[in-house]
Amino acid sequence: MMLSEELIEEYIEFMKTNKPSLEKKPEHNKYDNIFEIRQERQDSLMYKIEDELRRGDIDDYFPIKEGIYYYRSLGGFFKRVLLFMTDKGIDLPVLKIVCPHLEWNIGAIYYIVRHDKTRERAVYRGTYGYRGTGCHESACIEEFLHRIKITPSCIKLLDADRLLGALGLFEVEE
């Protein structure tokens, strides 16, 4: 299944009208300031989402292994997630894996969305910290997820010890 330009435009219009309420900080944002950035910049994040969807390439990924797509661009990641949705196949929860740098106030956040039927995974590495420049990617991802009706209760926060298991590279006991 492919995403046509018309379908992408339909999703964009849907997301513009589905502005999420940001009244209470979600549990998965307890270690970051992504919620606060989304509160301050919700409209500009939607413009970024729209731009990424229009110019992103769904084939701009690095294959980690069969069915696991590590995206180099937000737009490609967003398109893969929408492709999963179009096929009615997102397996919840979406995983948010925080991997701090040695300086704890900076690091990476991996977002992993899995297709329910095929078990394929779309992976994107967002950032946080980095002296005020980092959280915006992750805020954009979380705004995107919320606008397509993946609510905060559908995002599971994990630590870096779970990354290999979440990528399907290593079996981890729950």
C-alpha positions as CSV (number, residue, x, y, z in Angstrom):
1,M,0.0,0.0,0.0
2,M,1.2,3.5,-0.8
3,L,0.4,6.9,0.5
4,S,-0.9,9.2,-2.3
5,E,-0.5,12.9,-2.2
6,E,-4.2,13.2,-1.8
7,L,-4.3,11.0,1.2
8,I,-1.4,12.9,2.8
9,E,-3.4,16.1,2.3
10,E,-6.4,14.5,3.9
11,Y,-4.3,13.5,6.9
12,I,-2.9,17.1,7.1
13,E,-6.4,18.6,7.1
14,F,-7.5,16.1,9.8
15,M,-4.6,17.0,12.0
16,K,-5.2,20.7,11.6
17,T,-8.7,20.3,13.0
18,N,-7.6,17.9,15.7
19,K,-5.7,20.2,17.9
20,P,-5.1,18.3,21.2
21,S,-5.7,19.7,24.6
22,L,-2.5,20.2,26.6
23,E,-3.8,20.7,30.1
24,K,-2.0,18.1,32.1
25,K,1.6,16.9,31.7
26,P,1.6,13.3,30.6
27,E,3.5,10.7,32.6
28,H,5.8,9.9,29.6
29,N,7.0,13.6,29.7
30,K,8.1,13.5,33.4
31,Y,11.8,13.6,32.5
32,D,11.7,16.1,29.7
33,N,10.3,19.5,28.8
34,I,8.6,18.3,25.6
35,F,5.1,19.0,27.0
36,E,6.1,22.6,27.7
37,I,7.5,23.1,24.2
38,R,4.3,21.7,22.7
39,Q,2.3,24.1,24.9
40,E,4.3,27.1,23.7
41,R,4.7,26.1,20.0
42,Q,1.7,23.9,19.1
43,D,0.8,25.9,16.0
44,S,4.4,26.1,14.7
45,L,4.8,22.4,15.3
46,M,1.8,21.7,13.1
47,Y,3.4,23.8,10.3
48,K,6.6,21.6,10.7
49,I,4.5,18.4,10.6
50,E,2.8,19.6,7.5
51,D,6.1,20.5,5.8
52,E,7.7,17.2,6.7
53,L,4.7,15.2,5.4
54,R,4.8,17.1,2.1
55,R,8.5,16.7,1.4
56,G,9.5,13.6,3.4
57,D,10.5,10.4,1.7
58,I,9.1,7.2,3.0
59,D,12.1,5.4,1.6
60,D,14.7,7.5,3.5
61,Y,15.5,4.9,6.1
62,F,18.3,2.6,7.1
63,P,17.2,-1.1,7.4
64,I,18.3,-2.3,10.8
65,K,17.1,-5.8,9.9
66,E,14.1,-7.2,8.0
67,G,11.0,-5.0,8.7
68,I,12.8,-2.5,11.0
69,Y,13.1,0.9,9.4
70,Y,15.4,3.5,11.1
71,Y,14.3,6.8,9.6
72,R,16.8,9.6,8.7
73,S,14.0,12.1,8.3
74,L,10.9,13.1,10.3
75,G,8.8,13.2,7.1
76,G,9.7,9.6,6.2
77,F,8.9,8.4,9.7
78,F,5.6,10.3,9.7
79,K,4.7,8.8,6.4
80,R,5.5,5.2,7.6
81,V,3.3,5.8,10.7
82,L,0.5,7.0,8.5
83,L,0.9,4.0,6.2
84,F,0.6,1.8,9.3
85,M,-2.6,3.7,10.3
86,T,-4.1,3.5,6.8
87,D,-3.7,-0.3,7.0
88,K,-5.4,-0.1,10.5
89,G,-2.4,-1.7,12.0
90,I,-0.6,0.3,14.8
91,D,0.2,-1.9,17.7
92,L,-0.1,0.2,20.9
93,P,1.7,1.4,22.9
94,V,4.1,3.5,20.9
95,L,7.5,3.2,22.6
96,K,9.4,6.2,23.8
97,I,12.9,5.2,24.9
98,V,15.0,7.8,26.7
99,C,18.8,7.3,26.3
100,P,20.6,10.0,28.3
101,H,24.1,11.2,27.4
102,L,26.7,11.2,30.1
103,E,25.5,14.7,31.0
104,W,21.9,13.5,32.0
105,N,20.4,16.8,30.7
106,I,20.9,15.8,27.1
107,G,20.5,12.7,25.0
108,A,18.3,10.9,22.5
109,I,14.7,9.7,22.5
110,Y,13.9,6.8,20.3
111,Y,10.3,6.5,19.1
112,I,9.2,3.1,17.9
113,V,5.9,2.4,16.2
114,R,5.0,-1.2,15.4
115,H,2.5,-2.4,12.8
116,D,0.0,-4.8,14.4
117,K,-0.2,-7.4,11.6
118,T,3.2,-7.3,9.9
119,R,5.2,-6.5,13.1
120,E,7.3,-4.0,11.0
121,R,8.7,-1.2,13.1
122,A,9.3,2.5,12.2
123,V,12.1,4.0,14.4
124,Y,13.2,7.6,14.7
125,R,15.8,9.1,17.0
126,G,14.7,12.5,18.4
127,T,16.8,14.5,20.7
128,Y,16.4,16.4,23.9
129,G,18.6,19.0,25.7
130,Y,21.5,20.1,23.6
131,R,21.6,23.6,25.0
132,G,18.1,24.6,24.0
133,T,18.1,23.2,20.4
134,G,17.1,19.6,21.0
135,C,13.6,18.9,22.2
136,H,11.9,20.4,19.2
137,E,12.2,17.2,17.1
138,S,10.8,15.1,19.9
139,A,8.0,17.7,20.5
140,C,7.1,17.6,16.9
141,I,6.9,13.8,17.0
142,E,4.7,13.8,20.1
143,E,2.5,16.6,18.6
144,F,2.1,14.5,15.4
145,L,1.2,11.3,17.4
146,H,-1.3,13.2,19.5
147,R,-2.9,14.8,16.4
148,I,-3.4,11.4,14.8
149,K,-5.2,10.3,17.9
150,I,-2.4,8.4,19.6
151,T,-3.0,9.8,23.1
152,P,-0.4,10.2,25.8
153,S,-1.8,7.1,27.5
154,C,-0.8,5.1,24.4
155,I,2.9,6.1,24.7
156,K,5.0,3.9,26.9
157,L,8.2,5.4,28.5
158,L,11.2,3.1,28.7
159,D,14.8,3.5,29.6
160,A,17.8,2.7,27.4
161,D,18.1,-0.9,28.7
162,R,15.0,-1.8,26.6
163,L,16.2,-0.3,23.3
164,L,17.7,-3.5,21.8
165,G,14.6,-5.5,22.8
166,A,12.2,-2.9,21.4
167,L,14.1,-3.0,18.1
168,G,13.7,-6.8,18.0
169,L,17.5,-7.3,18.1
170,F,17.6,-8.9,21.5
171,E,15.0,-10.8,23.6
172,V,14.2,-9.0,26.8
173,E,12.1,-10.5,29.6
174,E,9.4,-8.1,30.8
